[in-house]
C-alpha cells in the first residue's frame, strides 16, 4: 500500500473522526445513527493512521504530494 493521504488530510481525518466517535458515544444521535457515526469516525481515524484511503484509488486521488 502506497501512502495516498497527505498531512493536512490526515489531521482533518483525525479531528473529524474523533469528533464523530465522541458525538456517537455521547448519544447526540438516535440509534442506529450513533453507531453509524462511530463507524465512520473509526474509518476516518484508521485511514489517517495508516496514511492510505482505499476510496482514493478508483477516484485517482492522492493528497500526499511529491515529498511523502
MMTF fields as JSON, N, C-alpha, C and O atoms, coordinates in Angstrom:
{
  "mmtfVersion": "1.0.0",
  "mmtfProducer": "UNKNOWN",
  "numBonds": 271,
  "numAtoms": 272,
  "numGroups": 68,
  "numChains": 1,
  "numModels": 1,
  "chainsPerModel": [1],
  "groupsPerChain": [68],
  "chainIdList": ["A"],
  "bondAtomList": [4, 2, 8, 6, 12, 10, 16, 14, 20, 18, 24, 22, 28, 26, 32, 30, 36, 34, 40, 38, 44, 42, 48, 46, 52, 50, 56, 54, 60, 58, 64, 62, 68, 66, 72, 70, 76, 74, 80, 78, 84, 82, 88, 86, 92, 90, 96, 94, 100, 98, 104, 102, 108, 106, 112, 110, 116, 114, 120, 118, 124, 122, 128, 126, 132, 130, 136, 134, 140, 138, 144, 142, 148, 146, 152, 150, 156, 154, 160, 158, 164, 162, 168, 166, 172, 170, 176, 174, 180, 178, 184, 182, 188, 186, 192, 190, 196, 194, 200, 198, 204, 202, 208, 206, 212, 210, 216, 214, 220, 218, 224, 222, 228, 226, 232, 230, 236, 234, 240, 238, 244, 242, 248, 246, 252, 250, 256, 254, 260, 258, 264, 262, 268, 266],
  "bondOrderList": [1, 1, 1, 1, 1, 1, 1, 1, 1, 1, 1, 1, 1, 1, 1, 1, 1, 1, 1, 1, 1, 1, 1, 1, 1, 1, 1, 1, 1, 1, 1, 1, 1, 1, 1, 1, 1, 1, 1, 1, 1, 1, 1, 1, 1, 1, 1, 1, 1, 1, 1, 1, 1, 1, 1, 1, 1, 1, 1, 1, 1, 1, 1, 1, 1, 1, 1],
  "groupList": [{"groupName": "UNK", "atomNameList": ["N", "CA", "C", "O"], "elementList": ["N", "C", "C", "O"], "formalChargeList": [0, 0, 0, 0], "bondAtomList": [1, 0, 2, 1, 3, 2], "bondOrderList": [1, 1, 2], "singleLetterCode": "X", "chemCompType": "L-PEPTIDE LINKING"}],
  "groupTypeList": [0, 0, 0, 0, 0, 0, 0, 0, 0, 0, 0, 0, 0, 0, 0, 0, 0, 0, 0, 0, 0, 0, 0, 0, 0, 0, 0, 0, 0, 0, 0, 0, 0, 0, 0, 0, 0, 0, 0, 0, 0, 0, 0, 0, 0, 0, 0, 0, 0, 0, 0, 0, 0, 0, 0, 0, 0, 0, 0, 0, 0, 0, 0, 0, 0, 0, 0, 0],
  "groupIdList": [1, 2, 3, 4, 5, 6, 7, 8, 9, 10, 11, 12, 13, 14, 15, 16, 17, 18, 19, 20, 21, 22, 23, 24, 25, 26, 27, 28, 29, 30, 31, 32, 33, 34, 35, 36, 37, 38, 39, 40, 41, 42, 43, 44, 45, 46, 47, 48, 49, 50, 51, 52, 53, 54, 55, 56, 57, 58, 59, 60, 61, 62, 63, 64, 65, 66, 67, 68],
  "secStructList": [7, 7, 7, 7, 7, 7, 2, 2, 2, 2, 2, 2, 2, 2, 2, 2, 2, 2, 2, 2, 2, 2, 2, 2, 2, 6, 6, 7, 1, 7, 6, 6, 2, 2, 2, 2, 2, 2, 2, 2, 2, 2, 2, 2, 2, 2, 2, 2, 2, 2, 6, 7, 7, 2, 2, 2, 2, 2, 2, 6, 7, 7, 7, 1, 7, 1, 7, 7],
  "xCoordList": [0.846, 0.0, 0.888, 1.649, 0.77, 1.495, 0.638, -0.565, 1.249, 0.517, -0.124, 0.504, -1.391, -2.074, -2.853, -3.687, -2.579, -3.232, -2.145, -1.256, -2.223, -1.218, -1.422, -2.37, -0.535, -0.518, -1.775, -2.391, -2.154, -3.355, -4.586, -5.449, -4.663, -5.77, -5.818, -6.897, -4.657, -4.596, -5.109, -5.876, -4.697, -5.13, -6.645, -7.321, -7.167, -8.618, -9.36, -10.395, -8.847, -9.478, -9.46, -10.448, -8.354, -8.271, -9.258, -9.938, -9.337, -10.244, -11.702, -12.488, -12.059, -13.442, -13.792, -14.885, -12.881, -13.126, -13.302, -14.224, -12.424, -12.55, -13.841, -14.498, -14.205, -15.455, -16.667, -17.599, -16.666, -17.787, -17.894, -18.996, -16.757, -16.768, -17.303, -18.147, -16.809, -17.274, -18.761, -19.493, -19.206, -20.618, -21.498, -22.575, -21.038, -21.782, -21.866, -22.919, -20.761, -20.758, -21.526, -22.079, -21.564, -22.262, -23.771, -24.51, -24.233, -25.663, -26.295, -27.464, -25.557, -26.091, -27.061, -27.725, -27.141, -27.998, -28.852, -28.538, -29.929, -30.771, -30.113, -29.337, -30.429, -29.987, -30.668, -31.871, -30.116, -28.783, -27.773, -26.64, -28.145, -27.248, -26.02, -24.972, -26.118, -24.915, -23.902, -22.697, -24.378, -23.47, -22.836, -21.668, -23.599, -23.067, -21.976, -20.932, -22.211, -21.217, -19.937, -18.836, -20.086, -18.911, -18.157, -16.927, -18.879, -18.24, -17.504, -16.36, -18.146, -17.488, -16.301, -15.261, -16.464, -15.355, -14.166, -13.016, -14.451, -13.375, -12.649, -11.425, -13.403, -12.785, -11.881, -10.776, -12.341, -11.515, -10.223, -9.15, -10.319, -9.129, -8.155, -6.953, -8.652, -7.774, -7.087, -5.885, -7.824, -7.197, -6.173, -5.186, -6.395, -5.402, -4.14, -3.029, -4.31, -3.156, -2.315, -1.091, -2.954, -2.19, -1.809, -1.117, -2.252, -1.927, -2.411, -1.814, -3.472, -3.973, -5.491, -6.107, -6.091, -7.539, -7.884, -7.556, -8.548, -8.868, -9.806, -9.766, -10.636, -11.562, -10.82, -11.328, -9.638, -8.863, -8.348, -8.141, -8.138, -7.59, -8.479, -8.005, -9.756, -10.571, -10.842, -11.095, -10.788, -11.023, -9.769, -9.848, -8.601, -7.347, -6.852, -6.132, -7.226, -6.818, -5.558, -5.319, -4.763, -3.571, -3.281, -2.98, -3.366, -3.121, -1.728, -1.412, -0.895, 0.436, 1.38, 2.166, 1.322, 2.316, 3.535, 3.526, 4.572, 5.754, 6.732, 7.49, 6.74, 7.762, 7.472, 8.401, 6.214, 5.892, 5.895, 5.643],
  "yCoordList": [-1.186, 0.0, 1.245, 1.494, 1.982, 3.242, 4.327, 4.403, 5.154, 6.22, 7.166, 7.573, 7.508, 8.461, 9.509, 10.221, 9.602, 10.594, 11.506, 11.054, 12.785, 13.75, 14.246, 13.844, 15.114, 15.594, 16.377, 16.109, 17.328, 18.127, 17.225, 17.339, 16.339, 15.391, 14.505, 14.231, 14.062, 13.215, 13.955, 13.399, 15.192, 15.97, 16.173, 16.019, 16.516, 16.696, 15.4, 15.416, 14.282, 12.992, 12.656, 12.15, 12.929, 12.649, 13.498, 12.994, 14.783, 15.687, 15.312, 15.191, 15.13, 14.784, 13.396, 13.193, 12.462, 11.112, 11.074, 10.433, 11.757, 11.796, 12.493, 12.074, 13.549, 14.24, 13.356, 13.355, 12.609, 11.717, 10.596, 10.231, 10.049, 8.99, 9.531, 8.905, 10.687, 11.283, 11.614, 11.372, 12.158, 12.51, 11.26, 11.284, 10.177, 8.925, 8.337, 7.844, 8.385, 7.834, 8.696, 8.183, 9.98, 10.87, 10.836, 11.463, 10.126, 9.988, 11.182, 11.479, 11.872, 13.031, 12.668, 13.539, 11.383, 10.918, 9.748, 9.104, 9.496, 8.342, 7.08, 7.143, 5.961, 4.678, 4.443, 4.703, 4.012, 3.47, 4.51, 4.153, 5.779, 6.806, 7.026, 7.41, 6.793, 6.939, 5.846, 6.095, 4.637, 3.571, 3.901, 3.591, 4.522, 4.932, 5.991, 5.931, 6.942, 7.983, 7.386, 7.783, 6.434, 5.782, 4.995, 5.031, 4.285, 3.51, 4.379, 4.09, 5.442, 6.347, 7.068, 7.252, 7.469, 8.102, 7.169, 7.588, 5.901, 4.908, 4.731, 4.604, 4.724, 4.598, 5.801, 5.639, 6.992, 8.196, 8.117, 8.437, 7.7, 7.624, 6.571, 6.826, 5.401, 4.336, 4.745, 4.525, 5.335, 5.757, 6.858, 6.945, 7.696, 8.724, 8.093, 8.517, 7.088, 6.459, 5.635, 5.596, 4.981, 4.153, 4.908, 4.36, 6.156, 7.017, 6.464, 6.741, 5.697, 5.085, 5.079, 4.658, 5.549, 5.54, 4.721, 5.129, 3.563, 2.739, 3.422, 3.107, 4.333, 5.03, 5.966, 6.273, 6.415, 7.299, 6.576, 7.217, 5.255, 4.522, 4.605, 5.051, 4.191, 4.274, 5.708, 5.96, 6.648, 8.038, 8.734, 9.839, 8.082, 8.648, 9.823, 10.68, 9.873, 10.986, 10.629, 9.466, 11.648, 11.492, 12.845, 13.803, 12.941, 14.213, 14.268, 15.205, 13.273, 13.228, 14.289, 14.851, 14.561, 15.444, 14.633, 13.405, 15.316, 14.632, 14.237, 13.285, 14.944, 14.699, 13.491, 12.937, 13.06, 11.952, 10.627, 9.591],
  "zCoordList": [0.0, 0.0, 0.0, 0.935, -1.032, -1.112, -0.473, -0.723, 0.337, 1.029, 0.018, -0.959, 0.273, -0.602, 0.187, -0.372, 1.484, 2.345, 2.904, 3.625, 2.568, 2.993, 4.417, 5.092, 4.865, 6.236, 6.602, 7.633, 5.781, 6.082, 6.079, 6.95, 5.111, 5.023, 6.272, 6.797, 6.746, 7.946, 9.172, 9.957, 9.341, 10.501, 10.466, 11.483, 9.301, 9.169, 9.456, 10.122, 8.962, 9.217, 10.704, 11.236, 11.374, 12.812, 13.603, 14.497, 13.278, 14.012, 13.76, 14.7, 12.492, 12.159, 12.706, 13.236, 12.579, 13.079, 14.589, 15.093, 15.309, 16.771, 17.181, 18.134, 16.469, 16.769, 16.53, 17.333, 15.444, 15.133, 16.158, 16.569, 16.571, 17.584, 18.907, 19.548, 19.305, 20.56, 20.497, 21.457, 19.387, 19.22, 19.286, 19.883, 18.675, 18.702, 20.099, 20.504, 20.843, 22.199, 23.188, 24.162, 22.949, 23.876, 23.668, 24.428, 22.671, 22.451, 21.788, 22.038, 20.953, 20.263, 19.149, 18.586, 18.834, 17.752, 18.246, 19.247, 17.521, 17.824, 17.261, 16.308, 17.852, 17.335, 16.002, 15.968, 14.949, 14.752, 14.287, 13.965, 14.243, 13.697, 14.562, 14.043, 15.874, 16.692, 16.34, 16.361, 16.015, 15.595, 14.242, 14.009, 13.363, 12.062, 12.255, 11.605, 13.131, 13.405, 13.979, 13.6, 14.892, 15.483, 14.413, 14.373, 13.548, 12.484, 11.488, 11.138, 11.027, 10.077, 10.718, 10.085, 11.967, 12.676, 12.803, 12.668, 13.063, 13.178, 11.847, 11.814, 10.756, 9.431, 9.151, 8.633, 9.489, 9.293, 10.106, 9.595, 11.353, 12.209, 11.683, 11.616, 11.313, 10.819, 9.52, 9.366, 8.59, 7.333, 7.558, 6.827, 8.558, 8.88, 9.46, 9.144, 10.301, 10.943, 9.975, 10.099, 9.017, 8.074, 6.801, 5.943, 6.67, 5.526, 4.193, 3.153, 4.215, 2.989, 3.011, 3.99, 1.92, 1.774, 0.525, -0.589, 0.703, -0.458, -1.448, -2.638, -0.999, -1.883, -2.842, -3.921, -2.464, -3.335, -4.589, -5.619, -4.518, -5.667, -6.902, -7.947, -6.832, -8.056, -8.504, -9.683, -7.554, -7.907, -8.43, -8.967, -8.272, -8.754, -7.929, -8.442, -6.665, -5.8, -5.016, -4.688, -4.724, -3.911, -3.281, -3.993, -1.966, -1.28, -0.663, 0.071, -0.953, -0.355, -0.89, -0.129, -2.129, -2.733, -3.131, -3.055, -3.552, -4.056, -2.963, -3.145, -1.821, -0.81, 0.067, 0.653, 0.18, 1.085, 0.369, 0.985]
}
